[in-house]
Each structure stands twice: as structure tokens, then as C-alpha cells.
Amino acid sequence: MTASPYTPPGFYDNALAEGRHRSIVGGRWDETGRAQMAILRDAGVQPSDYLLDIGAGSLRLGCKAVPYLDPGHYWATDASRALMLAGHAQELEDPARLDPAQLIEDAGFGFPGVPDTITHAIAFAVFPHLTADHLETALNGLTRFPRLGLVMFTVFLAPDADAAAGKVRQPDGVVTHPGKPPYHVLEADLHALAARSGWALTRQDRMLPRGQVLFEACRG
């Protein structure tokens, strides 16, 4: 398996020094942020709910979710806290609505310091860059939140086992792979993986940037 493109030493430092806090999270900044916010609203997320934004990057969703949610109700994790802080400084209309302490560096999906009040979690365009083992680790870690009723995440799918063994061109033109980023997975494998952690998956049929597929996970 090939490592994520975000893992080379100095990647984040160099990108932030060059002012690329938006581009390194995948481009289509506003379009993707609006898509994420629409997912939350369609899932029934209310301002009083507590959201965990997994792989939040430079707050592409956060800059829209923070004004919507009650103060203190947005929490975020990412492999780079510096990237999240860049978003906090440059993308929030009112930075005072988000305590930087709620931006937590977490590359291992252990969610340290995130409170038990979390009711919803979203990981958008995170797991296409990582192996399925990371998704399983995240779903296992999320079981510790007693009030968490809905987890939303995106992946690239392969249509069948034969196709999954090679390259797959996704509906939006992205080419995905079995052994290097961006990864694709089989839907059946996803359901099995989630079930091991006590989650039941529902596939949502909606057009998302780059041809990603949205899944919702509820406790099984």
C-alpha cells in the first residue's frame, strides 16, 4: 500500500508557508464546503447538536458550520493542528465563536479530548486518501461517544470485485486504485467492516464532488 500524500515530512509546514492552506485539502473549496453543509442539514443537524468534523483540514466545512451551530458545538480533528489553526485565522468570519482548543491534532483516529456530548460526526474526503484499516479504526474509536447517533463519511467505490483489482475511473473522472491513493473499496467490504464495529451503513444517492459516495452509519 502506498502512503497518503499528506504524510511526507514537512508537507504541512511547506504548504502553509506557501499560503496553500486551501489547495492542499483538495480544491473546489466553496463547492465542497457547501456540499458538506447540505449533507449536515439534510441529516437533520440542528444548531443545538454537537458536531465532530474528522479530517477538518483548514476548516472548509468549519467556516460554514461554526456560524450555524451554537457556540462551542463544533469540534474538529486533523493530522495537522497547524492546518486547522490556519483555517481558524483566515477562514472564520468570527473566530471568537470557535475556541482553538476545540481543534485537536489526531492522526490516529483516537479522538483525544473530544467530549462525550458529540451527536454527529462527518469525515468528508478523508478516507479516499487512506486504507480501509483507517476507516475501521475511526469507526471503532467513535463507539465511545454515547450520544453519537449518526456518522457520515465518503469513499470511492469499485463496481465489483474484478474492477476493484485494478484502476477505476469514477463518474467525475478521478482514477482510483486498490493500493494507492485515491483508494476505492467494495461496498460489501464496507458493510462488513462497519458491522464489526457495531455500525449499520446506509448508502446515500447524491452527486458529490469528484464522484465520492456518501454513507451514513448508525449504531447497529
Secondary structure as GFF3:
##gff-version 3
##sequence-region A 1 220
A	DSSP	alpha_helix	11	17	.	.	.	ID=ss1
A	DSSP	three_ten_helix	23	25	.	.	.	ID=ss2
A	DSSP	alpha_helix	29	42	.	.	.	ID=ss3
A	DSSP	beta_strand	51	54	.	.	.	ID=ss4
A	DSSP	alpha_helix	62	68	.	.	.	ID=ss5
A	DSSP	beta_strand	74	78	.	.	.	ID=ss6
A	DSSP	alpha_helix	81	91	.	.	.	ID=ss7
A	DSSP	three_ten_helix	95	97	.	.	.	ID=ss8
A	DSSP	three_ten_helix	100	102	.	.	.	ID=ss9
A	DSSP	beta_strand	103	105	.	.	.	ID=ss10
A	DSSP	beta_strand	120	123	.	.	.	ID=ss11
A	DSSP	three_ten_helix	127	129	.	.	.	ID=ss12
A	DSSP	alpha_helix	132	142	.	.	.	ID=ss13
A	DSSP	beta_strand	150	155	.	.	.	ID=ss14
A	DSSP	alpha_helix	161	164	.	.	.	ID=ss15
A	DSSP	beta_strand	168	169	.	.	.	ID=ss16
A	DSSP	beta_strand	175	176	.	.	.	ID=ss17
A	DSSP	alpha_helix	187	196	.	.	.	ID=ss18
A	DSSP	beta_strand	199	204	.	.	.	ID=ss19
A	DSSP	three_ten_helix	209	211	.	.	.	ID=ss20
A	DSSP	beta_strand	213	219	.	.	.	ID=ss21
###
